[in-house]
Amino acid sequence: GVVCDDEERVDVIGLWWNNLSGTLPHELSYLSESLRIMNLPGNALSGTIPSEFGKFTELVEMFLGENCISGTFPESLYELPHL
């Protein structure tokens, strides 16, 4: 599910094995100042990891295994301070 922090900002997205399909939307980066955990394994997500995900300054965990993600890992993710 989705968990919010005390300020009602999205803190965690955990949608394991939910038959999600399509690409990872770059709009998730709008949560860049609050999202700490993004776990979306076991879905049918495809395409690349958006470079905008490098804006997740608070992200400490991201698990996208068992999807159909392709392409290279965006360089911007290597710069994240907590990941």
N, C-alpha and C positions, 0 to 999 in steps of 0.2 A: 503494500500500500504506500501511501504518502503520509509522512509525518512532518508536522510544522513545529517550529521552535516557539519560545515564549512570546516572541514578537509577531507570531502568525506568519512567518516566512517559511517556505519549503526548506526543510533540513535534510530529509531522507526520501529517496524514491527507491522502493524495493518491489519490483514487479517480476518475480521469479515465475517462469513457466506459465505465462498468461496468453500465449498465442498472439503476441504483438507482432505485427508485420510492417514492412515498409522500411524507410531509412530513419536514422537518428536525426530528429529535427534540430537544426541549429538554434531554434528558438529556446531550447533548454538552457542555452547560455544566458538567458535573461535571469536565471536563478544564480548567477555567478557569485554573488556576494553572500549567499546563504546556504547553498547546497553543499553538504558534507559527504553524503554517501549516495552513490548511484549504482544500484545493482539491478541489472536487466537480463540475467542469464536465461538460457533455455527458451528463447522466443524465436521468431523468424525474422529478426532484424537484418537488414542487408545494407550494402553500400559502405561508405567510408565513415570514419569518425570525423565529425566536423572540426575544422581548425579552431572555431569559436570556443570549443571546449577548453582551450587553453586559458580562458578567462575565469575558470572555476578556482578562485583564490583560496577557498576554504575546503576544497575537496580533499578528503583523506582516503577514500576508497571508491574504486570504480571496477565493477565486474561485469563484463559483457560476453563471457564465455558461452559456448554452445549456441551461437547465432551464425549468421552468414556474413559477418563483417569482412570487408576486403580493403585493399590499399595499404598504405603505410601509416604508421603511428605518427600523428602530427607532432612536429618538433615543439610546438608551444606547450604540449603536455609535459615535456621534460623539464620545463621551467617552473612548474607548479610547486610551491613551497612545502606542501604537506602530503603530496601524493607519493 
